[in-house]
Amino acid sequence: MRVALFKVILLSAILLAVPAFASPAFLPDYLVTNQQSPQPRNVQQAVITLAAELSEETRARYLAMEEEAFVGYGIGQSELGSSLIGRWELGGYNPLTNFFTSEGLRTPPEMAEVILTSLHRYLNGRPMQLQDQLREMRAFWEGENQ
């Protein structure tokens, strides 16, 4: 779980250093199209939207990565995690953020981490295990507050 905290801190630093990533109009070049898709209402819609927008080359590269490496890459080494935060206004007032906050997630980087983990599992034909992910995030914060 210390890795998750490191990811949150790293993504926060990236967002502060590069404010263009926080713009909802920013769409990275890993996508097939630069058209804005509708705001997803839940994690499943977010994952399906992202998967449909990936280029074949990017999809193949993501499939070849291990889950933890992919999530770390998406949050700390590419614009993927930060673009999700800006594009879908994670942490703002919308149904996707409302879902996450109702499940006890506190920050946009945590929300992006769950989406990225779910995306990797979806691309690899594995169950997203969303409730397990959320439980793990809550347990991390409960442990930090004790």
C-alpha positions in Angstrom: 0.0 0.0 0.0 3.0 2.3 0.4 3.3 2.0 -3.4 -0.2 3.5 -3.7 0.7 6.5 -1.6 3.8 7.0 -3.6 1.7 7.0 -6.8 -0.7 9.6 -5.3 2.2 11.8 -4.4 3.9 11.4 -7.7 0.8 12.1 -9.7 0.0 15.2 -7.6 3.5 16.5 -8.3 3.0 15.9 -12.0 -0.3 17.7 -12.1 1.2 20.7 -10.3 4.2 20.8 -12.7 2.2 20.4 -15.9 -1.2 22.1 -15.6 -2.0 21.4 -19.3 -2.8 17.8 -18.2 -5.5 19.0 -16.0 -7.4 20.6 -18.8 -10.6 18.7 -19.9 -9.7 19.6 -23.5 -6.4 17.7 -23.3 -6.4 14.3 -25.0 -3.2 12.4 -25.4 -2.0 11.0 -28.6 -2.4 7.4 -27.5 -6.1 7.7 -28.5 -7.4 6.8 -31.9 -9.6 9.9 -32.0 -9.5 13.3 -30.3 -13.3 13.5 -30.0 -14.6 14.0 -26.5 -16.7 11.1 -25.3 -19.6 11.6 -22.8 -18.9 11.7 -19.1 -18.9 8.1 -17.8 -21.3 7.5 -15.0 -19.4 4.6 -13.5 -16.1 2.7 -13.7 -17.3 0.2 -16.2 -18.4 2.9 -18.7 -15.0 4.7 -18.2 -13.1 1.5 -18.9 -15.2 0.6 -22.0 -14.8 4.1 -23.3 -11.0 4.1 -22.9 -10.6 0.6 -24.3 -12.6 1.6 -27.4 -10.4 4.7 -28.0 -7.0 3.0 -27.7 -5.0 2.6 -30.9 -4.0 -1.0 -31.7 -0.4 -0.2 -31.1 -1.1 1.3 -27.6 -3.5 -1.6 -26.8 -0.8 -4.1 -27.6 1.8 -2.2 -25.5 -0.6 -2.1 -22.5 -1.5 -5.8 -22.9 2.2 -6.7 -22.7 2.7 -4.9 -19.4 2.1 -6.4 -15.9 -0.8 -4.8 -14.0 1.3 -3.0 -11.4 3.7 -1.7 -14.0 0.9 -0.5 -16.2 -0.8 1.3 -13.3 2.5 2.9 -12.2 3.2 3.8 -15.8 -0.2 5.3 -16.3 0.1 7.4 -13.2 3.7 8.4 -13.0 5.3 8.0 -16.4 2.7 8.9 -19.0 -0.1 11.4 -19.3 -2.7 8.6 -19.1 -3.7 9.0 -15.4 -3.5 12.8 -15.3 -5.5 13.1 -18.5 -8.2 11.0 -17.0 -8.4 13.3 -14.0 -8.8 16.4 -16.2 -10.8 14.8 -19.0 -13.5 13.4 -16.7 -13.0 16.0 -13.9 -12.3 13.4 -11.3 -12.8 15.1 -7.9 -15.4 17.5 -9.4 -19.2 17.4 -9.3 -20.2 14.5 -11.5 -21.6 11.0 -11.3 -18.3 9.2 -11.6 -16.7 11.2 -8.8 -19.9 10.8 -6.7 -19.5 7.0 -7.1 -15.9 7.1 -5.9 -16.6 9.4 -3.0 -19.6 7.3 -1.9 -17.2 4.4 -1.8 -14.7 6.2 0.4 -12.0 7.3 -2.2 -10.6 10.7 -1.4 -8.5 11.9 -4.2 -8.5 12.1 -8.0 -5.3 10.1 -8.3 -6.9 7.2 -6.3 -9.8 7.3 -8.6 -7.5 7.3 -11.7 -5.7 4.3 -10.2 -8.9 2.3 -9.9 -9.8 3.1 -13.4 -6.4 2.2 -14.7 -6.3 -1.1 -12.8 -9.8 -1.9 -14.1 -8.7 -1.0 -17.7 -5.8 -3.3 -17.5 -7.9 -6.2 -16.2 -10.6 -5.5 -18.8 -8.0 -5.5 -21.7 -6.6 -8.8 -20.4 -10.1 -10.4 -20.1 -9.9 -10.6 -16.3 -12.6 -9.6 -13.9 -12.1 -6.0 -12.7 -12.9 -6.9 -9.0 -14.0 -3.4 -8.4 -15.2 -3.9 -4.9 -11.9 -5.6 -3.9 -10.0 -2.6 -5.3 -12.2 -0.1 -3.4 -11.9 -2.1 -0.2 -8.1 -2.1 -0.5 -8.0 1.6 -1.0 -10.3 2.2 2.0 -8.1 -0.1 4.1 -5.0 1.8 3.1 -6.6 5.1 4.3 -7.9 3.6 7.5 -4.4 2.3 8.3 -2.9 5.7 7.6 -5.3 7.4 10.1 -4.6 5.0 13.0 
